[in-house]
Amino acid sequence: MTSLDGVSAIKYYKNRSKTIEQTILEAVVEARATCEESGMNSANCAVAWHIVEELQAEKAHQKQAQHRQTPLESYCEIYPDALECLIYDL
């Protein structure tokens, strides 16, 4: 995965069945191994850690994008026919 850029890393993650946390852990392990093989100042090491950073950023964006239900939305899921939950077209 170290040959991928950050955007490709996100696409790579989205095409897999693993969670983003699992993908991040795998990327960290791979980055450490790459840095041991290539050296801490190598381009491969930098790319590997860049991939980790991009995946962590994607995780943060996903967390922000999650919609939190309001109490009214929760109530309307339980009681969809309640007056408060009816939607009228004018």
Buried (B, 14 or more C-beta within 10 A) or exposed (E): BBEBEBEEBBEBBEEEEEEBEEBBBBBBEBBBEBBEEBEEEEEBBBBBBBBBBBBBEBBEEEEEEEEEEEEEEEBBEEEEEEEEBEEEEE
